[in-house]
């Protein structure tokens, strides 16, 4: 399940909880819920880091979140905060051992794809140059983060290119190829969607943008 879907499921569960509380079926409080289950957010952050190939830091964050959750559920009887410093030392040590030489490191903004791509940023920022010979579908999601995605050097498929953009308390900057028409859908909620593309009405290639923006900003150029 993608990060966007996880966030959507959480909102649905919160809504159902409040509905059941309104009908006196369940005594639900979002404060009590977060007090008991907030370590899950730390675990999800760690898994997100792992999915972005930050294995060492992501693994440490995930394990720390898991131990914190077990402590919250009284399965483990430990003072988890005493482990922060040892975890930090282990992380620094592993990072020093596993760190590659800069000259051989792959650039983070190089992103070669076939037809589809997905970029998720949670509490993080990223810059990608998406290179493809036949783009068909893409998805960019940010939550308390930012994404700068340049597709100007990619080739749009003869079929429509569907691009889904979701910014929640974050920002997305998109640059599209010039040889395409733009069809924009979406309504910002306490945010902004800024379309700065230049029209190309004679182009046979079309990009369909489906934007969701909540307390954030989406900027589109070509």
C-alpha positions in Angstrom: 0.0 0.0 0.0 1.4 3.4 -0.9 1.9 6.2 1.6 -1.0 8.2 0.2 -3.3 5.3 0.7 -2.1 4.8 4.3 -2.9 8.4 5.1 -6.3 8.1 3.4 -7.1 5.0 5.5 -6.1 6.8 8.7 -8.5 9.7 7.9 -11.3 7.3 7.2 -10.7 5.4 10.4 -10.7 8.7 12.4 -13.9 9.7 10.7 -15.6 6.4 11.5 -14.4 6.6 15.1 -16.0 10.1 15.6 -19.2 8.9 14.0 -19.4 5.9 16.4 -18.6 8.3 19.2 -21.4 10.6 18.1 -23.9 7.7 18.3 -22.6 6.6 21.7 -21.4 3.3 20.1 -17.8 3.8 20.9 -15.9 6.1 23.3 -13.4 7.5 20.8 -10.9 10.3 21.5 -8.3 11.2 19.0 -6.1 12.4 21.8 -6.2 9.1 23.6 -5.7 7.3 20.3 -2.5 9.2 19.5 -1.2 8.8 23.1 -1.5 5.0 22.7 -0.5 4.6 19.1 1.7 7.5 18.0 4.8 5.3 17.7 3.1 3.8 14.6 3.8 7.1 12.9 7.5 6.7 13.8 7.5 3.2 12.3 5.8 4.4 9.1 8.4 7.2 8.9 11.2 4.5 9.2 9.6 2.4 6.5 9.3 5.4 4.2 13.0 6.1 4.7 13.8 2.4 3.9 11.7 2.7 0.7 13.8 5.7 -0.3 16.9 3.5 0.1 18.0 5.1 3.4 18.3 1.6 4.9 20.4 2.4 8.0 18.6 5.4 9.3 15.2 4.0 8.3 15.9 0.7 10.0 17.0 2.4 13.2 13.9 4.7 13.2 11.6 1.7 12.6 13.1 -0.4 15.4 13.0 2.5 17.8 9.3 3.1 16.9 8.5 -0.6 17.4 10.2 -0.7 20.8 8.3 2.5 21.8 5.0 1.0 20.7 5.7 -2.2 22.7 6.5 0.0 25.7 3.2 1.9 25.2 1.3 -1.4 25.2 3.1 -2.5 28.4 4.5 -5.5 26.5 8.1 -4.3 27.3 8.9 -2.6 30.6 11.8 -0.4 29.6 12.6 3.3 29.5 12.8 3.6 25.8 14.2 7.2 25.9 17.3 5.9 27.6 18.0 4.1 24.3 18.1 7.2 22.1 21.8 7.9 22.6 22.9 4.3 22.0 20.7 4.1 18.9 22.3 7.3 17.7 25.8 5.9 18.2 24.9 2.7 16.4 23.5 4.7 13.5 26.5 6.9 13.2 28.8 3.9 13.3 26.9 2.0 10.6 26.7 5.1 8.4 30.5 5.5 8.6 31.0 1.8 7.7 28.5 1.6 4.9 29.0 5.1 3.4 30.2 4.9 -0.1 32.8 7.2 -1.7 31.2 10.3 -3.2 32.7 9.7 -6.6 30.9 6.4 -6.9 27.6 7.4 -5.4 24.6 7.6 -7.7 23.0 11.0 -7.9 19.8 11.3 -6.0 18.1 13.3 -8.8 18.7 10.6 -11.5 15.5 8.8 -11.9 15.3 6.6 -15.0 11.9 4.9 -15.4 10.1 2.9 -18.1 6.5 4.1 -18.2 5.3 4.6 -14.7 6.8 6.2 -11.5 5.9 6.9 -7.9 7.5 9.4 -5.6 6.5 9.6 -1.9 8.0 12.2 0.6 7.0 12.2 4.2 8.8 14.6 6.5 11.5 14.9 3.7 12.3 16.6 0.5 13.5 15.3 -2.8 14.6 16.5 -6.3 14.2 14.1 -9.3 15.0 14.4 -12.9 12.6 11.8 -14.4 13.9 10.3 -17.6 11.6 8.1 -19.7 11.0 7.4 -23.4 7.3 6.7 -23.0 5.6 8.2 -19.8 2.1 6.9 -19.2 1.4 7.3 -15.4 3.0 9.1 -12.5 2.2 9.8 -8.8 3.8 12.3 -6.5 2.8 12.5 -2.8 4.2 14.8 -0.1 3.2 15.0 3.6 5.1 17.7 5.5 7.7 17.6 2.8 8.5 18.8 -0.7 9.1 17.4 -4.1 10.8 18.9 -7.2 10.2 16.8 -10.2 11.6 17.7 -13.7 10.1 15.7 -16.6 11.1 18.2 -19.3 13.5 15.7 -20.9 11.0 12.8 -20.9 8.9 11.8 -23.8 5.1 11.5 -23.3 3.4 8.4 -24.5 1.1 8.6 -27.5 -1.7 7.8 -25.1 -2.5 10.2 -22.3 0.0 10.7 -19.5 -1.9 10.6 -16.2 -0.1 12.4 -13.3 -1.6 12.4 -9.8 -0.3 15.1 -7.4 -1.1 15.1 -3.7 0.4 17.8 -1.3 -0.7 17.8 2.3 1.1 20.4 4.4 3.8 20.3 1.7 4.7 21.5 -1.7 5.2 20.0 -5.2 7.0 21.7 -8.1 6.5 20.0 -11.5 8.1 20.7 -14.8 6.5 19.0 -17.9 7.7 18.7 -21.5 6.7 21.5 -23.8 5.3 19.4 -26.6 2.0 18.5 -24.8 -1.4 19.8 -23.9 -2.4 20.2 -20.2 -5.7 19.1 -18.7 -5.9 20.2 -15.0 -8.3 18.8 -12.4 -8.4 19.4 -8.7 -9.5 21.9 -6.0 -7.1 23.2 -3.4 -8.3 23.2 0.3 -6.5 26.0 2.1 -3.7 25.7 -0.5 -2.9 26.8 -4.0 -2.5 25.1 -7.4 -0.5 27.4 -9.8 -0.6 26.4 -13.5 2.2 28.3 -15.3 2.4 26.1 -18.3 2.4 27.5 -21.9 -0.5 26.2 -24.0 0.3 23.9 -27.0 -3.1 23.3 -28.5 -1.9 21.6 -31.6 0.0 18.8 -29.7 -1.5 15.3 -29.9 0.0 14.4 -26.6 -1.9 15.2 -23.4 -1.0 15.3 -19.7 -4.0 14.9 -17.4 -3.2 16.3 -13.9 -5.3 15.2 -11.0 -4.3 17.5 -8.1 -5.1 17.3 -4.4 -3.8 20.1 -2.3 -4.5 20.5 1.5 -2.6 23.3 3.3 0.1 23.1 0.7 1.1 24.3 -2.8 1.5 22.8 -6.3 3.4 24.6 -9.0 3.2 23.4 -12.6 5.5 24.6 -15.4 6.7 23.4 -18.8 
